[in-house]
Amino acid sequence: MKIMKVSLLLLIILGLTFSVAFAKKHLPDERGKTLFNDQKSFGGKKACNDCHPNGKGLEKAADKKEFKIMGET
């Protein structure tokens, strides 16, 4: 019975380790950069980078509770 408990605990730890590694591999950094420069972001009209080159004007964006994207909520 003790072997089963230890095996289950190790399996859980192993699962958590792999899930954290998978999550780190797929961090939003690269995907965010891609979306920020993607012309299809706003229905094929503009990319974020068109109005905010190098993120200029977005310094305090994390403080906002609600966003209006191009005049829409």
Secondary structure, 3 states (H helix, E strand, C coil): CHHHHHHHHHHHHHHHHHHHHHHHHCCHHHHHHHHHCCCCCCCCCCCHHHHCHHHCCCCCHHHCCCCCECCEC
